[in-house]
Amino acid sequence: LKREIKKIISAVWVGIICLVFSSRLSTMKAASICPNDQTGCHLLPLANLFDRVIQHSARMHGISDDLHSEFELYFLPSKNQIGRVSRNCHTSTILTPNGKENAQRIAREELAEIILKLLVAWRDPLWHFHQSMSQHDEFTNFSSNKSLEMSDMVHELRKGVLKVVEKMQMLGIISNSVGDTGSPEALLTSDSAEWRFMKDYDLLYCFRRDSNKIQNYLKILKCRIVPKHGC
Amino acid sequence: MRKAEGGILLRLLLLFMLHATGTSYSPPGKPTLTRCRSPEKETFTCWWEPGSDGGLPTKYALYYRKENSDKVFECPDYRTAGENSCFFNKNDTSVWVNYNITVVATNALGRTFSDPVDIDVVYIVKPNPPENLALTVLWDQTWPYLHVSWESPQKADTRSGWITLIYELRIKLEDEDEWEEHPAGQQKTFNIFSLCSGGKYLVQVRCKPDHGFWSEWSSSQYVKVPEYFNREKSMWVLAVIFSAFALFIITWLIHMNCHNLKQCILPSVPGPKIKGFDEQLLKDGKSMDAFSSLVGANFPPTTTNYEDLLVEYLEVFVPEERELMLEETKELHNDSLKFENSTSDCDSGRGSCDSHTLLIDKSEEEKGQQPDQQSSEIKMDGKGQDEEDKYLTCSPENVDSHQLSSEKVKTWPSSFSPLPEYSPIPLQQPNSHETSKQPCLSDSLFAAGPLPSHFPHLGHNTKDEIGSSYWQFGISNKQLHLLHQQMEAHQQLQAHKNASVSNIGHLQLPSVRFTEYVEVQRVSDQNMVILHPVPSHPETSYPDWHQTEEYSKVKCVDNDNGLLLLQREGVEEGMDMCSYEELPESDPSKTTNTTFTSPCSQPAPSVQDERVVGGYVETSVFTLPTY
């Protein structure tokens, strides 16, 4: 009899808790972020999305910067070489604006697409970079963790940017031409060979720059699309 | 060709001329690129440091190469940025492109290349300081605070998101040297609280791009904070004063009650006290005596009941034959020896404990129990005196009540049978007789009183009775009682008793070795105590003494109410059966008083007769009651 009573009591508790939560959830659903249709209010979630993505890219760039300076300490590539051919980043085929005016001049969709291209282009090289780093004994655990984090972040950032683009497309800010899953894949296959010949240090150098580009482009994009939210 | 020839000729001429003047010339020293900076990530400037010019006019040129291109360009603008600088305008600046820059110094004698430098514009951004720094004093209820606002440098384009700047401001009072720095993030306003009332502040602000260099500090802005009442501060001041005051009071209280607190916190350690231990003896040097009292009288301490220690006793030594006789007599008078508590009324000052009572009586049981103890029994030879039984039952605590029968008086053993003796003696009497104990003092005192005067008689009677023995009076207290018998309260008596008891203990010490016991055979009607020697216990007595010592007579009573007895010479065995006389029931106080107060100048009449019954009396016993 005691057992039955306990069961009943626990069931009652569970029921109460469920009721409470469901009521809460329902209230949450009912409320919207923009009760009134104020100007720009409906863009708030987009601005938040942008902020998050930008933060993510900033972090990614920070890690790459750290790794690069670490590499410089240990490897010290000779700077006295005049006319070295080095640093032909595999992403140089992607045309990117090299100045403010250029960046502001191109279309939003194009900018978004450039960002995505860059992110896709670095997915595999970073993974292999991490692999090679973990194999070498001279790298500390800290560095190998960073490289792993870096390669993960590229994945995450791409997903985040895709989400932003999706949101923008939903809101009608940009056309639907962006974010075709097909084109990044095509790009990837064509460039697959080049980065394998790059040295680790050059790889880091290129990625450091590209992550900076990504961050900057995202900022420009944000301030073009949602200028009133922190620009 | 001509140009080249002309150039060579010119150079040669130059050299010749220079050589003719006598100075030395050399190719220029190596220039160095000191830094390159971009204020807004759209243009940048490079500065170099020239080396030695070699004494000749030297020209400097900057060449650069862009990434992955072998094309060499020269600096487009040498002037805009000043001396030894190269300015790259927007058209020539490419971000995220690696520039390889070299400076060349040229003079008549040669060229020198500087070390090449790789730069990327993104990483050399150093913005201009923020502009339009504004300070305002605003009020939050009653407290002012400083509202600082500024704007980003004009050239840096933060609006388009091309550059992201983070700011930092610093503030200090005009007189101070140390700045107080506050990072402000990306915001362009800042609030500073906790201002000094009436203070003059300086504020500066600077900025930095997310990957770049800090700008210079902006020019200082001044602000004066108006006077205001700092409630918080005054509250703190009050609190401090109050607590200081409270502390002061507490300290003063502690100081006043220093002593009490000391007692409370650090109570005085009680000094060691050993019952029966006389430090004075130790100081006097009689260490053996001091310690022996511990061993004997006070160890093991069986009871703290001081009444146990109230022992009035008389130790008498009787030789063995005598004891046998006494035993006989004792048995005869067993009845009389019983405690008759009811009949005794041992109130101090009352006459119930009459003069015929003698000193301490030891119970029969006690005697039976501890035959080995030195129980001095002063027994009255109770021949045919049954009908005249008068006895006093006086019992100090744990000591059997004094029985004074007409025929037998028992005294309490003293030194040889020290305190432990007392305790085992069962208190035969009910508590009602505890009160009677005190009067027993008086009784004993009474008893003691008449004794001296009658010693000669005793001596006569008991001439051949005894080996000498000590006759000890535990009389000190008794004597006192005699003196003050009229007024003593019980407690006083008790006190005296207690004191005397301890004294008794002391008393006994010196005489331990020497005590022997006499047995009071009877108390004569003239308040005379007839003593018979009692054979002392072989363990505690010195057999030798039996042989050698004899009873003595009381010589006198000295000033200290001591009985001075003369030692008898020679050995006398056997005792005559003395004639027993009853002690008259006179007022013992009178007699005793008179007796005791008389100085020793009044000797006993029978001084001459030294062959007196009695033992050697330790005079120190009598002199003890000096409390």
Interface residues (C-beta under 8 A of the other chain):
Chain A: A58 H61 D65 K79 N80 I82 G83 V85 R87 N88 S92 T96 N98 G99 K100 E101 A103 Q104 R209 N212 K213 N216 K219 I220 L221 K222 C223 R224 P227 G230 C231
Chain B: K41 E42 E67 N68 D70 K90 T93 S94 V95 W96 V97 N98 N100 D115 P116 D118 D120 V122 D157 T158 R159 S160 G161 W162 T164 Q186 D210 H211
